[in-house]
């Protein structure tokens, strides 16, 4: 698992709400799933390799890396 606990550290430290936590799952050297949580924006996105991405429970466009 790959984790960036605070992507947007400068924004976070200034109280600007455009920061997030990024997580990825790697298998055999490839990222197979990823998630972004942006609590200040009340948003969360996730995707699985080869599947539609999901934003707040709604499907979206394909996730490509």
C-alpha positions as a Markdown table, in Angstrom:
| # | Residue | x | y | z |
|---|---|---|---|---|
| 1 | Unk | 0.0 | 0.0 | 0.0 |
| 2 | Unk | 1.2 | 3.5 | -0.9 |
| 3 | Unk | -0.1 | 6.4 | 1.2 |
| 4 | Unk | 0.4 | 10.2 | 1.0 |
| 5 | Unk | -1.2 | 11.3 | 4.3 |
| 6 | Unk | -1.5 | 15.0 | 3.4 |
| 7 | Unk | -1.2 | 15.8 | -0.3 |
| 8 | Unk | -1.4 | 19.6 | -0.3 |
| 9 | Unk | 0.5 | 20.1 | 2.9 |
| 10 | Unk | 0.9 | 23.9 | 2.3 |
| 11 | Unk | -2.8 | 24.3 | 1.7 |
| 12 | Unk | -3.5 | 22.2 | 4.8 |
| 13 | Unk | -1.2 | 24.3 | 7.0 |
| 14 | Unk | -2.9 | 27.5 | 5.7 |
| 15 | Unk | -6.4 | 26.3 | 6.4 |
| 16 | Unk | -7.2 | 26.0 | 2.7 |
| 17 | Unk | -9.6 | 23.1 | 2.1 |
| 18 | Unk | -7.9 | 21.7 | -1.1 |
| 19 | Unk | -5.8 | 19.0 | 0.5 |
| 20 | Unk | -6.4 | 15.2 | 0.5 |
| 21 | Unk | -5.2 | 11.8 | 1.5 |
| 22 | Unk | -4.0 | 9.6 | -1.4 |
| 23 | Unk | -3.9 | 5.8 | -1.2 |
| 24 | Unk | -2.8 | 3.2 | -3.8 |
| 25 | Unk | -2.7 | -0.5 | -3.8 |
| 26 | Unk | 0.1 | -2.1 | -5.7 |
| 27 | Unk | 0.2 | -5.7 | -6.9 |
| 28 | Unk | 3.2 | -7.2 | -8.9 |
| 29 | Unk | 4.6 | -3.7 | -9.6 |
| 30 | Unk | 1.3 | -2.2 | -10.9 |
| 31 | Unk | -1.1 | 0.1 | -9.2 |
| 32 | Unk | -4.4 | -1.8 | -9.2 |
| 33 | Unk | -6.6 | 0.5 | -7.0 |
| 34 | Unk | -6.5 | 4.1 | -5.8 |
| 35 | Unk | -8.5 | 6.4 | -3.6 |
| 36 | Unk | -8.4 | 10.1 | -2.9 |
| 37 | Unk | -10.2 | 11.5 | 0.1 |
| 38 | Unk | -10.6 | 15.3 | 0.3 |
| 39 | Unk | -12.4 | 15.9 | 3.6 |
| 40 | Unk | -12.4 | 19.7 | 3.2 |
| 41 | Unk | -14.3 | 19.3 | 0.0 |
| 42 | Unk | -16.5 | 16.6 | 1.4 |
| 43 | Unk | -15.4 | 14.4 | -1.5 |
| 44 | Unk | -13.9 | 11.0 | -2.1 |
| 45 | Unk | -12.9 | 9.3 | -5.4 |
| 46 | Unk | -11.7 | 5.7 | -6.0 |
| 47 | Unk | -10.9 | 3.5 | -8.9 |
| 48 | Unk | -9.8 | 0.0 | -9.8 |
| 49 | Unk | -7.7 | -0.8 | -12.8 |
| 50 | Unk | -9.9 | -1.6 | -15.8 |
| 51 | Unk | -13.1 | -0.5 | -14.0 |
| 52 | Unk | -15.1 | 2.7 | -14.0 |
| 53 | Unk | -14.0 | 5.3 | -11.4 |
| 54 | Unk | -16.4 | 6.2 | -8.6 |
| 55 | Unk | -17.0 | 9.5 | -7.1 |
| 56 | Unk | -19.1 | 9.6 | -4.0 |
| 57 | Unk | -20.8 | 6.4 | -5.0 |
| 58 | Unk | -21.5 | 7.4 | -8.6 |
| 59 | Unk | -19.8 | 5.8 | -11.6 |
| 60 | Unk | -17.7 | 8.0 | -13.9 |
| 61 | Unk | -15.3 | 7.6 | -16.8 |
| 62 | Unk | -12.7 | 4.9 | -17.0 |
| 63 | Unk | -9.6 | 5.0 | -14.8 |
| 64 | Unk | -6.4 | 4.8 | -16.9 |
| 65 | Unk | -2.8 | 5.0 | -15.7 |
